[in-house]
Amino acid sequence: MEKEVKDYFDLTGKVAIITGGAGLLGRKHAEAIAEAGGIPVIADINPSATAQASQELSRRYQVDCLGVVTDVTQRESIEGLLSQVLDHYKRVDILINNAAHNPKVEATGTSETEWSRFENFPLEVWQRDLMVGLTGVFLCCQVIGTDMAARGRGVILNIASDLAVIAPDQRIYRKEGLAEDSQPVKPVTYSVVKSGMIGLTRYLATYWAAKNVRVNAISPGGVYNGQSDEFVQKLTNLIPMGRMAHVDEYKGAVLFLVSDASSYMTGGNLIIEGGRTVW
Ligand SMILES: NC(=O)c1ccc[n+]([C@@H]2O[C@H](COP(=O)([O-])OP(=O)(O)OC[C@H]3O[C@@H](n4cnc5c(N)ncnc54)[C@H](O)[C@@H]3O)[C@@H](O)[C@H]2O)c1
């Protein structure tokens, strides 16, 4: 029988590993997978949040959702994750690289802002952020993507940011009454990690195209999560749609990119940011 359009979005029986799956957006990616009939696996470094997220998903969607405490910066940890998933489900179909060390500049006090300026940015922080955000993606693709390529099928989705496409507008992070050289800024590592992810997406998309492993990225804009009115006002002035994203607003795009609905797409970067990069 010919497939209907909704069938292309169906994930029945498909197993999806979500790194950083216990965080704000990771849980939403997991919901999207489960709502389309798939099986999300929460792979996060935070043990209590991992257990809580996987239990809640299992209960809410009546799905056998495994929570595996994983550190994406450690190859052995990712190898352990993959073997646990293969033992349990006998397959892995989807990898969502979502984990990040994500300091929220808009929520930090002055002590952390001291180091966030480029001139004083400590090498250890640069190395830690790149290790989680970029090396972690490299390692997960190397371990899990290589397994997919060997089996001749798989989908990888890298969660980047609108700041992979444009530079941060540092004016929105400014705080009244602070000297120029201690004004908070979005850390340099955020731009570098997210831009690097797009490069890795293109590299692997072509590298594994013949192996039937598709690799795409999504570049989301900021999600409203209780930020101050002042910050929200400054940010939304830069967004044609005049608002931040709702936390559920990326679920449709995630489902599109991990399902057969995007079967002819690889190496792409779906920019979803209320039009911010268009201005
Ligand atoms: N929230 C936003 O507004 C927004 C906007 C654009 C892009 N993003 C991107 O979306 C992704 C998720 O963001 P979020 O807002 O849900 O962040 P979050 O901080 O809520 O979640 C990140 C998760 O990653 C986990 N993690 C950190 N280090 C890890 C490691 N070494 N191994 C495994 N897991 C680790 C954390 O425990 C946490 O659960 C990030 O890549 C972020 O950059 C977020």
The ligand as an SDF file (V2000), in Angstrom:
LIG
                    3D

 44 48  0  0  0  0  0  0  0  0999 V2000
   17.5810   26.4160   25.6540 N   0  0  0  0  0  0  0  0  0  0  0  0
   17.8000   27.2100   24.6030 C   0  0  0  0  0  0  0  0  0  0  0  0
   17.3040   28.3470   24.5410 O   0  0  0  0  0  0  0  0  0  0  0  0
   18.6470   26.7200   23.4580 C   0  0  0  0  0  0  0  0  0  0  0  0
   18.6870   27.4760   22.2820 C   0  0  0  0  0  0  0  0  0  0  0  0
   19.4820   27.0480   21.2250 C   0  0  0  0  0  0  0  0  0  0  0  0
   20.2060   25.8660   21.3440 C   0  0  0  0  0  0  0  0  0  0  0  0
   20.1410   25.1520   22.5070 N   0  0  0  0  0  0  0  0  0  0  0  0
   20.9220   23.9230   22.5810 C   0  0  0  0  0  0  0  0  0  0  0  0
   20.0500   22.8560   22.9030 O   0  0  0  0  0  0  0  0  0  0  0  0
   20.7390   21.8780   23.6780 C   0  0  0  0  0  0  0  0  0  0  0  0
   19.9900   21.6200   24.9690 C   0  0  0  0  0  0  0  0  0  0  0  0
   19.8770   22.8380   25.6860 O   0  0  0  0  0  0  0  0  0  0  0  0
   19.0710   22.9600   27.0450 P   0  0  0  0  0  0  0  0  0  0  0  0
   18.6000   24.3510   27.1320 O   0  0  0  0  0  0  0  0  0  0  0  0
   18.1060   21.8450   27.1450 O   0  0  0  0  0  0  0  0  0  0  0  0
   20.2490   22.7940   28.1040 O   0  0  0  0  0  0  0  0  0  0  0  0
   20.2470   22.0580   29.5150 P   0  0  0  0  0  0  0  0  0  0  0  0
   21.4070   22.6300   30.2580 O   0  0  0  0  0  0  0  0  0  0  0  0
   18.8860   22.1050   30.1260 O   0  0  0  0  0  0  0  0  0  0  0  0
   20.5460   20.5410   29.1250 O   0  0  0  0  0  0  0  0  0  0  0  0
   21.8430   20.1000   28.7960 C   0  0  0  0  0  0  0  0  0  0  0  0
   21.9810   18.6860   29.3450 C   0  0  0  0  0  0  0  0  0  0  0  0
   23.2730   18.1890   28.9780 O   0  0  0  0  0  0  0  0  0  0  0  0
   23.7480   17.4100   30.0600 C   0  0  0  0  0  0  0  0  0  0  0  0
   25.2030   17.2800   29.9920 N   0  0  0  0  0  0  0  0  0  0  0  0
   26.1290   18.2190   30.2930 C   0  0  0  0  0  0  0  0  0  0  0  0
   27.3580   17.7050   30.1550 N   0  0  0  0  0  0  0  0  0  0  0  0
   27.2230   16.4180   29.7400 C   0  0  0  0  0  0  0  0  0  0  0  0
   28.1180   15.3660   29.4460 C   0  0  0  0  0  0  0  0  0  0  0  0
   29.4520   15.5440   29.5430 N   0  0  0  0  0  0  0  0  0  0  0  0
   27.6210   14.1740   29.0520 N   0  0  0  0  0  0  0  0  0  0  0  0
   26.2770   13.9780   28.9610 C   0  0  0  0  0  0  0  0  0  0  0  0
   25.3760   14.9270   29.2520 N   0  0  0  0  0  0  0  0  0  0  0  0
   25.8420   16.1430   29.6360 C   0  0  0  0  0  0  0  0  0  0  0  0
   23.2870   18.1490   31.3050 C   0  0  0  0  0  0  0  0  0  0  0  0
   23.2710   17.3100   32.4460 O   0  0  0  0  0  0  0  0  0  0  0  0
   21.8880   18.6140   30.8800 C   0  0  0  0  0  0  0  0  0  0  0  0
   20.8750   17.7030   31.2740 O   0  0  0  0  0  0  0  0  0  0  0  0
   22.1560   22.4340   23.8930 C   0  0  0  0  0  0  0  0  0  0  0  0
   23.0250   21.9030   22.9260 O   0  0  0  0  0  0  0  0  0  0  0  0
   21.9560   23.9220   23.6880 C   0  0  0  0  0  0  0  0  0  0  0  0
   23.1320   24.5840   23.3240 O   0  0  0  0  0  0  0  0  0  0  0  0
   19.3900   25.5480   23.5610 C   0  0  0  0  0  0  0  0  0  0  0  0
  1  2  1  0
  2  3  2  0
  2  4  1  0
  4  5  1  0
  4 44  2  0
  5  6  2  0
  6  7  1  0
  7  8  2  0
  8  9  1  0
  8 44  1  0
  9 10  1  0
  9 42  1  0
 10 11  1  0
 11 12  1  0
 11 40  1  0
 12 13  1  0
 13 14  1  0
 14 15  2  0
 14 16  1  0
 14 17  1  0
 17 18  1  0
 18 19  2  0
 18 20  1  0
 18 21  1  0
 21 22  1  0
 22 23  1  0
 23 24  1  0
 23 38  1  0
 24 25  1  0
 25 26  1  0
 25 36  1  0
 26 27  1  0
 26 35  1  0
 27 28  2  0
 28 29  1  0
 29 30  1  0
 29 35  2  0
 30 31  1  0
 30 32  2  0
 32 33  1  0
 33 34  2  0
 34 35  1  0
 36 37  1  0
 36 38  1  0
 38 39  1  0
 40 41  1  0
 40 42  1  0
 42 43  1  0
M  CHG  2   8   1  16  -1
M  END
$$$$
